[in-house]
Amino acid sequence: MTGAELLRAVGVALCGMTASTVLRGFGKKDFALLCEILCGLILLGIAADALRGAVSGLEALSERAQLDDSMLQLLLRVSGVTVTAELAAQLCRDAGAGALAQKLELVGKAVILCACLPVLVQLCDVALSLLV
């Protein structure tokens, strides 16, 4: 993400916050919520563009380091689970469901642990082969 993209995201967030605050001041809570949702979707689009660049960079790094494709897929899967769980947990917190957000984060961590188990098994096999 370049500095210009970051400034664009900050601008969208500040404009959305200002518009939402003004709408709430006039008693238009439903329009304020719609404004926040729209700004959130725009920010997700900006983040998706930035993540596309990160994924292509990881692919290039993986080729250069001659990593197995399964490791790159695992890294991308775990990153996706992390971002999704965090985003959903923040939405729960914004809606006032903090306890639900904590449970959702726990589920995300459990999914990540299960996804990483094959790598841990491979690591143990390598460690045992070095000892023998």
Phi and psi in radians as a Rosetta constraint file:
Dihedral C 1 N 2 CA 2 C 2 CIRCULARHARMONIC -1.475 0.35
Dihedral N 2 CA 2 C 2 N 3 CIRCULARHARMONIC 2.958 0.35
Dihedral C 2 N 3 CA 3 C 3 CIRCULARHARMONIC -1.092 0.35
Dihedral N 3 CA 3 C 3 N 4 CIRCULARHARMONIC -0.634 0.35
Dihedral C 3 N 4 CA 4 C 4 CIRCULARHARMONIC -1.139 0.35
Dihedral N 4 CA 4 C 4 N 5 CIRCULARHARMONIC -0.704 0.35
Dihedral C 4 N 5 CA 5 C 5 CIRCULARHARMONIC -1.149 0.35
Dihedral N 5 CA 5 C 5 N 6 CIRCULARHARMONIC -0.678 0.35
Dihedral C 5 N 6 CA 6 C 6 CIRCULARHARMONIC -1.132 0.35
Dihedral N 6 CA 6 C 6 N 7 CIRCULARHARMONIC -0.755 0.35
Dihedral C 6 N 7 CA 7 C 7 CIRCULARHARMONIC -1.110 0.35
Dihedral N 7 CA 7 C 7 N 8 CIRCULARHARMONIC -0.651 0.35
Dihedral C 7 N 8 CA 8 C 8 CIRCULARHARMONIC -1.094 0.35
Dihedral N 8 CA 8 C 8 N 9 CIRCULARHARMONIC -0.750 0.35
Dihedral C 8 N 9 CA 9 C 9 CIRCULARHARMONIC -1.122 0.35
Dihedral N 9 CA 9 C 9 N 10 CIRCULARHARMONIC -0.755 0.35
Dihedral C 9 N 10 CA 10 C 10 CIRCULARHARMONIC -1.085 0.35
Dihedral N 10 CA 10 C 10 N 11 CIRCULARHARMONIC -0.726 0.35
Dihedral C 10 N 11 CA 11 C 11 CIRCULARHARMONIC -1.072 0.35
Dihedral N 11 CA 11 C 11 N 12 CIRCULARHARMONIC -0.775 0.35
Dihedral C 11 N 12 CA 12 C 12 CIRCULARHARMONIC -1.082 0.35
Dihedral N 12 CA 12 C 12 N 13 CIRCULARHARMONIC -0.772 0.35
Dihedral C 12 N 13 CA 13 C 13 CIRCULARHARMONIC -1.124 0.35
Dihedral N 13 CA 13 C 13 N 14 CIRCULARHARMONIC -0.759 0.35
Dihedral C 13 N 14 CA 14 C 14 CIRCULARHARMONIC -1.161 0.35
Dihedral N 14 CA 14 C 14 N 15 CIRCULARHARMONIC -0.721 0.35
Dihedral C 14 N 15 CA 15 C 15 CIRCULARHARMONIC -1.118 0.35
Dihedral N 15 CA 15 C 15 N 16 CIRCULARHARMONIC -0.744 0.35
Dihedral C 15 N 16 CA 16 C 16 CIRCULARHARMONIC -1.111 0.35
Dihedral N 16 CA 16 C 16 N 17 CIRCULARHARMONIC -0.731 0.35
Dihedral C 16 N 17 CA 17 C 17 CIRCULARHARMONIC -1.115 0.35
Dihedral N 17 CA 17 C 17 N 18 CIRCULARHARMONIC -0.771 0.35
Dihedral C 17 N 18 CA 18 C 18 CIRCULARHARMONIC -1.110 0.35
Dihedral N 18 CA 18 C 18 N 19 CIRCULARHARMONIC -0.829 0.35
Dihedral C 18 N 19 CA 19 C 19 CIRCULARHARMONIC -1.085 0.35
Dihedral N 19 CA 19 C 19 N 20 CIRCULARHARMONIC -0.735 0.35
Dihedral C 19 N 20 CA 20 C 20 CIRCULARHARMONIC -1.109 0.35
Dihedral N 20 CA 20 C 20 N 21 CIRCULARHARMONIC -0.725 0.35
Dihedral C 20 N 21 CA 21 C 21 CIRCULARHARMONIC -1.132 0.35
Dihedral N 21 CA 21 C 21 N 22 CIRCULARHARMONIC -0.739 0.35
Dihedral C 21 N 22 CA 22 C 22 CIRCULARHARMONIC -1.124 0.35
Dihedral N 22 CA 22 C 22 N 23 CIRCULARHARMONIC -0.781 0.35
Dihedral C 22 N 23 CA 23 C 23 CIRCULARHARMONIC -1.097 0.35
Dihedral N 23 CA 23 C 23 N 24 CIRCULARHARMONIC -0.702 0.35
Dihedral C 23 N 24 CA 24 C 24 CIRCULARHARMONIC -1.139 0.35
Dihedral N 24 CA 24 C 24 N 25 CIRCULARHARMONIC -0.623 0.35
Dihedral C 24 N 25 CA 25 C 25 CIRCULARHARMONIC -1.087 0.35
Dihedral N 25 CA 25 C 25 N 26 CIRCULARHARMONIC -0.555 0.35
Dihedral C 25 N 26 CA 26 C 26 CIRCULARHARMONIC -1.575 0.35
Dihedral N 26 CA 26 C 26 N 27 CIRCULARHARMONIC 0.124 0.35
Dihedral C 26 N 27 CA 27 C 27 CIRCULARHARMONIC 1.405 0.35
Dihedral N 27 CA 27 C 27 N 28 CIRCULARHARMONIC 0.267 0.35
Dihedral C 27 N 28 CA 28 C 28 CIRCULARHARMONIC -1.745 0.35
Dihedral N 28 CA 28 C 28 N 29 CIRCULARHARMONIC 1.160 0.35
Dihedral C 28 N 29 CA 29 C 29 CIRCULARHARMONIC -1.133 0.35
Dihedral N 29 CA 29 C 29 N 30 CIRCULARHARMONIC -0.605 0.35
Dihedral C 29 N 30 CA 30 C 30 CIRCULARHARMONIC -1.187 0.35
Dihedral N 30 CA 30 C 30 N 31 CIRCULARHARMONIC -0.667 0.35
Dihedral C 30 N 31 CA 31 C 31 CIRCULARHARMONIC -1.247 0.35
Dihedral N 31 CA 31 C 31 N 32 CIRCULARHARMONIC -0.582 0.35
Dihedral C 31 N 32 CA 32 C 32 CIRCULARHARMONIC -1.102 0.35
Dihedral N 32 CA 32 C 32 N 33 CIRCULARHARMONIC -0.726 0.35
Dihedral C 32 N 33 CA 33 C 33 CIRCULARHARMONIC -1.123 0.35
Dihedral N 33 CA 33 C 33 N 34 CIRCULARHARMONIC -0.747 0.35
Dihedral C 33 N 34 CA 34 C 34 CIRCULARHARMONIC -1.081 0.35
Dihedral N 34 CA 34 C 34 N 35 CIRCULARHARMONIC -0.682 0.35
Dihedral C 34 N 35 CA 35 C 35 CIRCULARHARMONIC -1.102 0.35
Dihedral N 35 CA 35 C 35 N 36 CIRCULARHARMONIC -0.749 0.35
Dihedral C 35 N 36 CA 36 C 36 CIRCULARHARMONIC -1.139 0.35
Dihedral N 36 CA 36 C 36 N 37 CIRCULARHARMONIC -0.703 0.35
Dihedral C 36 N 37 CA 37 C 37 CIRCULARHARMONIC -1.132 0.35
Dihedral N 37 CA 37 C 37 N 38 CIRCULARHARMONIC -0.765 0.35
Dihedral C 37 N 38 CA 38 C 38 CIRCULARHARMONIC -1.069 0.35
Dihedral N 38 CA 38 C 38 N 39 CIRCULARHARMONIC -0.794 0.35
Dihedral C 38 N 39 CA 39 C 39 CIRCULARHARMONIC -1.118 0.35
Dihedral N 39 CA 39 C 39 N 40 CIRCULARHARMONIC -0.669 0.35
Dihedral C 39 N 40 CA 40 C 40 CIRCULARHARMONIC -1.082 0.35
Dihedral N 40 CA 40 C 40 N 41 CIRCULARHARMONIC -0.709 0.35
Dihedral C 40 N 41 CA 41 C 41 CIRCULARHARMONIC -1.161 0.35
Dihedral N 41 CA 41 C 41 N 42 CIRCULARHARMONIC -0.679 0.35
Dihedral C 41 N 42 CA 42 C 42 CIRCULARHARMONIC -1.106 0.35
Dihedral N 42 CA 42 C 42 N 43 CIRCULARHARMONIC -0.756 0.35
Dihedral C 42 N 43 CA 43 C 43 CIRCULARHARMONIC -1.133 0.35
Dihedral N 43 CA 43 C 43 N 44 CIRCULARHARMONIC -0.629 0.35
Dihedral C 43 N 44 CA 44 C 44 CIRCULARHARMONIC -1.119 0.35
Dihedral N 44 CA 44 C 44 N 45 CIRCULARHARMONIC -0.654 0.35
Dihedral C 44 N 45 CA 45 C 45 CIRCULARHARMONIC -1.114 0.35
Dihedral N 45 CA 45 C 45 N 46 CIRCULARHARMONIC -0.718 0.35
Dihedral C 45 N 46 CA 46 C 46 CIRCULARHARMONIC -1.120 0.35
Dihedral N 46 CA 46 C 46 N 47 CIRCULARHARMONIC -0.740 0.35
Dihedral C 46 N 47 CA 47 C 47 CIRCULARHARMONIC -1.142 0.35
Dihedral N 47 CA 47 C 47 N 48 CIRCULARHARMONIC -0.669 0.35
Dihedral C 47 N 48 CA 48 C 48 CIRCULARHARMONIC -1.092 0.35
Dihedral N 48 CA 48 C 48 N 49 CIRCULARHARMONIC -0.705 0.35
Dihedral C 48 N 49 CA 49 C 49 CIRCULARHARMONIC -1.085 0.35
Dihedral N 49 CA 49 C 49 N 50 CIRCULARHARMONIC -0.737 0.35
Dihedral C 49 N 50 CA 50 C 50 CIRCULARHARMONIC -1.159 0.35
Dihedral N 50 CA 50 C 50 N 51 CIRCULARHARMONIC -0.673 0.35
Dihedral C 50 N 51 CA 51 C 51 CIRCULARHARMONIC -1.208 0.35
Dihedral N 51 CA 51 C 51 N 52 CIRCULARHARMONIC -0.542 0.35
Dihedral C 51 N 52 CA 52 C 52 CIRCULARHARMONIC -1.048 0.35
Dihedral N 52 CA 52 C 52 N 53 CIRCULARHARMONIC -0.735 0.35
Dihedral C 52 N 53 CA 53 C 53 CIRCULARHARMONIC -1.142 0.35
Dihedral N 53 CA 53 C 53 N 54 CIRCULARHARMONIC -0.653 0.35
Dihedral C 53 N 54 CA 54 C 54 CIRCULARHARMONIC -1.167 0.35
Dihedral N 54 CA 54 C 54 N 55 CIRCULARHARMONIC -0.694 0.35
Dihedral C 54 N 55 CA 55 C 55 CIRCULARHARMONIC -1.127 0.35
Dihedral N 55 CA 55 C 55 N 56 CIRCULARHARMONIC -0.755 0.35
Dihedral C 55 N 56 CA 56 C 56 CIRCULARHARMONIC -1.156 0.35
Dihedral N 56 CA 56 C 56 N 57 CIRCULARHARMONIC -0.608 0.35
Dihedral C 56 N 57 CA 57 C 57 CIRCULARHARMONIC -1.141 0.35
Dihedral N 57 CA 57 C 57 N 58 CIRCULARHARMONIC -0.693 0.35
Dihedral C 57 N 58 CA 58 C 58 CIRCULARHARMONIC -1.153 0.35
Dihedral N 58 CA 58 C 58 N 59 CIRCULARHARMONIC -0.666 0.35
Dihedral C 58 N 59 CA 59 C 59 CIRCULARHARMONIC -1.097 0.35
Dihedral N 59 CA 59 C 59 N 60 CIRCULARHARMONIC -0.753 0.35
Dihedral C 59 N 60 CA 60 C 60 CIRCULARHARMONIC -1.119 0.35
Dihedral N 60 CA 60 C 60 N 61 CIRCULARHARMONIC -0.729 0.35
Dihedral C 60 N 61 CA 61 C 61 CIRCULARHARMONIC -1.120 0.35
Dihedral N 61 CA 61 C 61 N 62 CIRCULARHARMONIC -0.695 0.35
Dihedral C 61 N 62 CA 62 C 62 CIRCULARHARMONIC -1.108 0.35
Dihedral N 62 CA 62 C 62 N 63 CIRCULARHARMONIC -0.742 0.35
Dihedral C 62 N 63 CA 63 C 63 CIRCULARHARMONIC -1.131 0.35
Dihedral N 63 CA 63 C 63 N 64 CIRCULARHARMONIC -0.724 0.35
Dihedral C 63 N 64 CA 64 C 64 CIRCULARHARMONIC -1.158 0.35
Dihedral N 64 CA 64 C 64 N 65 CIRCULARHARMONIC -0.669 0.35
Dihedral C 64 N 65 CA 65 C 65 CIRCULARHARMONIC -1.515 0.35
Dihedral N 65 CA 65 C 65 N 66 CIRCULARHARMONIC -0.022 0.35
Dihedral C 65 N 66 CA 66 C 66 CIRCULARHARMONIC 0.977 0.35
Dihedral N 66 CA 66 C 66 N 67 CIRCULARHARMONIC 0.794 0.35
Dihedral C 66 N 67 CA 67 C 67 CIRCULARHARMONIC -1.435 0.35
Dihedral N 67 CA 67 C 67 N 68 CIRCULARHARMONIC 2.676 0.35
Dihedral C 67 N 68 CA 68 C 68 CIRCULARHARMONIC -1.165 0.35
Dihedral N 68 CA 68 C 68 N 69 CIRCULARHARMONIC 2.461 0.35
Dihedral C 68 N 69 CA 69 C 69 CIRCULARHARMONIC -1.060 0.35
Dihedral N 69 CA 69 C 69 N 70 CIRCULARHARMONIC -0.531 0.35
Dihedral C 69 N 70 CA 70 C 70 CIRCULARHARMONIC -1.139 0.35
Dihedral N 70 CA 70 C 70 N 71 CIRCULARHARMONIC -0.547 0.35
Dihedral C 70 N 71 CA 71 C 71 CIRCULARHARMONIC -1.207 0.35
Dihedral N 71 CA 71 C 71 N 72 CIRCULARHARMONIC -0.702 0.35
Dihedral C 71 N 72 CA 72 C 72 CIRCULARHARMONIC -1.159 0.35
Dihedral N 72 CA 72 C 72 N 73 CIRCULARHARMONIC -0.728 0.35
Dihedral C 72 N 73 CA 73 C 73 CIRCULARHARMONIC -1.082 0.35
Dihedral N 73 CA 73 C 73 N 74 CIRCULARHARMONIC -0.699 0.35
Dihedral C 73 N 74 CA 74 C 74 CIRCULARHARMONIC -1.110 0.35
Dihedral N 74 CA 74 C 74 N 75 CIRCULARHARMONIC -0.772 0.35
Dihedral C 74 N 75 CA 75 C 75 CIRCULARHARMONIC -1.068 0.35
Dihedral N 75 CA 75 C 75 N 76 CIRCULARHARMONIC -0.768 0.35
Dihedral C 75 N 76 CA 76 C 76 CIRCULARHARMONIC -1.169 0.35
Dihedral N 76 CA 76 C 76 N 77 CIRCULARHARMONIC -0.702 0.35
Dihedral C 76 N 77 CA 77 C 77 CIRCULARHARMONIC -1.101 0.35
Dihedral N 77 CA 77 C 77 N 78 CIRCULARHARMONIC -0.804 0.35
Dihedral C 77 N 78 CA 78 C 78 CIRCULARHARMONIC -1.131 0.35
Dihedral N 78 CA 78 C 78 N 79 CIRCULARHARMONIC -0.695 0.35
Dihedral C 78 N 79 CA 79 C 79 CIRCULARHARMONIC -1.111 0.35
Dihedral N 79 CA 79 C 79 N 80 CIRCULARHARMONIC -0.722 0.35
Dihedral C 79 N 80 CA 80 C 80 CIRCULARHARMONIC -1.110 0.35
Dihedral N 80 CA 80 C 80 N 81 CIRCULARHARMONIC -0.742 0.35
Dihedral C 80 N 81 CA 81 C 81 CIRCULARHARMONIC -1.102 0.35
Dihedral N 81 CA 81 C 81 N 82 CIRCULARHARMONIC -0.738 0.35
Dihedral C 81 N 82 CA 82 C 82 CIRCULARHARMONIC -1.065 0.35
Dihedral N 82 CA 82 C 82 N 83 CIRCULARHARMONIC -0.862 0.35
Dihedral C 82 N 83 CA 83 C 83 CIRCULARHARMONIC -1.127 0.35
Dihedral N 83 CA 83 C 83 N 84 CIRCULARHARMONIC -0.759 0.35
Dihedral C 83 N 84 CA 84 C 84 CIRCULARHARMONIC -1.116 0.35
Dihedral N 84 CA 84 C 84 N 85 CIRCULARHARMONIC -0.809 0.35
Dihedral C 84 N 85 CA 85 C 85 CIRCULARHARMONIC -1.128 0.35
Dihedral N 85 CA 85 C 85 N 86 CIRCULARHARMONIC -0.720 0.35
Dihedral C 85 N 86 CA 86 C 86 CIRCULARHARMONIC -1.149 0.35
Dihedral N 86 CA 86 C 86 N 87 CIRCULARHARMONIC -0.750 0.35
Dihedral C 86 N 87 CA 87 C 87 CIRCULARHARMONIC -1.092 0.35
Dihedral N 87 CA 87 C 87 N 88 CIRCULARHARMONIC -0.813 0.35
Dihedral C 87 N 88 CA 88 C 88 CIRCULARHARMONIC -1.130 0.35
Dihedral N 88 CA 88 C 88 N 89 CIRCULARHARMONIC -0.679 0.35
Dihedral C 88 N 89 CA 89 C 89 CIRCULARHARMONIC -1.132 0.35
Dihedral N 89 CA 89 C 89 N 90 CIRCULARHARMONIC -0.708 0.35
Dihedral C 89 N 90 CA 90 C 90 CIRCULARHARMONIC -1.132 0.35
Dihedral N 90 CA 90 C 90 N 91 CIRCULARHARMONIC -0.643 0.35
Dihedral C 90 N 91 CA 91 C 91 CIRCULARHARMONIC -1.121 0.35
Dihedral N 91 CA 91 C 91 N 92 CIRCULARHARMONIC -0.706 0.35
Dihedral C 91 N 92 CA 92 C 92 CIRCULARHARMONIC -1.096 0.35
Dihedral N 92 CA 92 C 92 N 93 CIRCULARHARMONIC -0.763 0.35
Dihedral C 92 N 93 CA 93 C 93 CIRCULARHARMONIC -1.084 0.35
Dihedral N 93 CA 93 C 93 N 94 CIRCULARHARMONIC -0.732 0.35
Dihedral C 93 N 94 CA 94 C 94 CIRCULARHARMONIC -1.084 0.35
Dihedral N 94 CA 94 C 94 N 95 CIRCULARHARMONIC -0.552 0.35
Dihedral C 94 N 95 CA 95 C 95 CIRCULARHARMONIC -1.482 0.35
Dihedral N 95 CA 95 C 95 N 96 CIRCULARHARMONIC -0.009 0.35
Dihedral C 95 N 96 CA 96 C 96 CIRCULARHARMONIC 1.560 0.35
Dihedral N 96 CA 96 C 96 N 97 CIRCULARHARMONIC 0.235 0.35
Dihedral C 96 N 97 CA 97 C 97 CIRCULARHARMONIC -1.890 0.35
Dihedral N 97 CA 97 C 97 N 98 CIRCULARHARMONIC 1.179 0.35
Dihedral C 97 N 98 CA 98 C 98 CIRCULARHARMONIC -1.102 0.35
Dihedral N 98 CA 98 C 98 N 99 CIRCULARHARMONIC -0.683 0.35
Dihedral C 98 N 99 CA 99 C 99 CIRCULARHARMONIC -1.131 0.35
Dihedral N 99 CA 99 C 99 N 100 CIRCULARHARMONIC -0.691 0.35
Dihedral C 99 N 100 CA 100 C 100 CIRCULARHARMONIC -1.134 0.35
Dihedral N 100 CA 100 C 100 N 101 CIRCULARHARMONIC -0.652 0.35
Dihedral C 100 N 101 CA 101 C 101 CIRCULARHARMONIC -1.088 0.35
Dihedral N 101 CA 101 C 101 N 102 CIRCULARHARMONIC -0.732 0.35
Dihedral C 101 N 102 CA 102 C 102 CIRCULARHARMONIC -1.108 0.35
Dihedral N 102 CA 102 C 102 N 103 CIRCULARHARMONIC -0.714 0.35
Dihedral C 102 N 103 CA 103 C 103 CIRCULARHARMONIC -1.151 0.35
Dihedral N 103 CA 103 C 103 N 104 CIRCULARHARMONIC -0.665 0.35
Dihedral C 103 N 104 CA 104 C 104 CIRCULARHARMONIC -1.125 0.35
Dihedral N 104 CA 104 C 104 N 105 CIRCULARHARMONIC -0.716 0.35
Dihedral C 104 N 105 CA 105 C 105 CIRCULARHARMONIC -1.105 0.35
Dihedral N 105 CA 105 C 105 N 106 CIRCULARHARMONIC -0.663 0.35
Dihedral C 105 N 106 CA 106 C 106 CIRCULARHARMONIC -1.099 0.35
Dihedral N 106 CA 106 C 106 N 107 CIRCULARHARMONIC -0.743 0.35
Dihedral C 106 N 107 CA 107 C 107 CIRCULARHARMONIC -1.079 0.35
Dihedral N 107 CA 107 C 107 N 108 CIRCULARHARMONIC -0.741 0.35
Dihedral C 107 N 108 CA 108 C 108 CIRCULARHARMONIC -1.051 0.35
Dihedral N 108 CA 108 C 108 N 109 CIRCULARHARMONIC -0.740 0.35
Dihedral C 108 N 109 CA 109 C 109 CIRCULARHARMONIC -1.151 0.35
Dihedral N 109 CA 109 C 109 N 110 CIRCULARHARMONIC -0.654 0.35
Dihedral C 109 N 110 CA 110 C 110 CIRCULARHARMONIC -1.150 0.35
Dihedral N 110 CA 110 C 110 N 111 CIRCULARHARMONIC -0.705 0.35
Dihedral C 110 N 111 CA 111 C 111 CIRCULARHARMONIC -1.120 0.35
Dihedral N 111 CA 111 C 111 N 112 CIRCULARHARMONIC -0.722 0.35
Dihedral C 111 N 112 CA 112 C 112 CIRCULARHARMONIC -1.109 0.35
Dihedral N 112 CA 112 C 112 N 113 CIRCULARHARMONIC -0.758 0.35
Dihedral C 112 N 113 CA 113 C 113 CIRCULARHARMONIC -1.056 0.35
Dihedral N 113 CA 113 C 113 N 114 CIRCULARHARMONIC -0.776 0.35
Dihedral C 113 N 114 CA 114 C 114 CIRCULARHARMONIC -1.127 0.35
Dihedral N 114 CA 114 C 114 N 115 CIRCULARHARMONIC -0.642 0.35
Dihedral C 114 N 115 CA 115 C 115 CIRCULARHARMONIC -1.188 0.35
Dihedral N 115 CA 115 C 115 N 116 CIRCULARHARMONIC -0.535 0.35
Dihedral C 115 N 116 CA 116 C 116 CIRCULARHARMONIC -1.530 0.35
Dihedral N 116 CA 116 C 116 N 117 CIRCULARHARMONIC -0.150 0.35
Dihedral C 116 N 117 CA 117 C 117 CIRCULARHARMONIC -0.996 0.35
Dihedral N 117 CA 117 C 117 N 118 CIRCULARHARMONIC -0.733 0.35
Dihedral C 117 N 118 CA 118 C 118 CIRCULARHARMONIC -1.042 0.35
Dihedral N 118 CA 118 C 118 N 119 CIRCULARHARMONIC -0.620 0.35
Dihedral C 118 N 119 CA 119 C 119 CIRCULARHARMONIC -1.188 0.35
Dihedral N 119 CA 119 C 119 N 120 CIRCULARHARMONIC -0.711 0.35
Dihedral C 119 N 120 CA 120 C 120 CIRCULARHARMONIC -1.104 0.35
Dihedral N 120 CA 120 C 120 N 121 CIRCULARHARMONIC -0.668 0.35
Dihedral C 120 N 121 CA 121 C 121 CIRCULARHARMONIC -1.120 0.35
Dihedral N 121 CA 121 C 121 N 122 CIRCULARHARMONIC -0.771 0.35
Dihedral C 121 N 122 CA 122 C 122 CIRCULARHARMONIC -1.075 0.35
Dihedral N 122 CA 122 C 122 N 123 CIRCULARHARMONIC -0.707 0.35
Dihedral C 122 N 123 CA 123 C 123 CIRCULARHARMONIC -1.112 0.35
Dihedral N 123 CA 123 C 123 N 124 CIRCULARHARMONIC -0.737 0.35
Dihedral C 123 N 124 CA 124 C 124 CIRCULARHARMONIC -1.130 0.35
Dihedral N 124 CA 124 C 124 N 125 CIRCULARHARMONIC -0.691 0.35
Dihedral C 124 N 125 CA 125 C 125 CIRCULARHARMONIC -1.078 0.35
Dihedral N 125 CA 125 C 125 N 126 CIRCULARHARMONIC -0.741 0.35
Dihedral C 125 N 126 CA 126 C 126 CIRCULARHARMONIC -1.136 0.35
Dihedral N 126 CA 126 C 126 N 127 CIRCULARHARMONIC -0.754 0.35
Dihedral C 126 N 127 CA 127 C 127 CIRCULARHARMONIC -1.096 0.35
Dihedral N 127 CA 127 C 127 N 128 CIRCULARHARMONIC -0.739 0.35
Dihedral C 127 N 128 CA 128 C 128 CIRCULARHARMONIC -1.176 0.35
Dihedral N 128 CA 128 C 128 N 129 CIRCULARHARMONIC -0.636 0.35
Dihedral C 128 N 129 CA 129 C 129 CIRCULARHARMONIC -1.184 0.35
Dihedral N 129 CA 129 C 129 N 130 CIRCULARHARMONIC -0.514 0.35
Dihedral C 129 N 130 CA 130 C 130 CIRCULARHARMONIC -1.256 0.35
Dihedral N 130 CA 130 C 130 N 131 CIRCULARHARMONIC -0.539 0.35
Dihedral C 130 N 131 CA 131 C 131 CIRCULARHARMONIC -1.365 0.35
Dihedral N 131 CA 131 C 131 N 132 CIRCULARHARMONIC -0.466 0.35
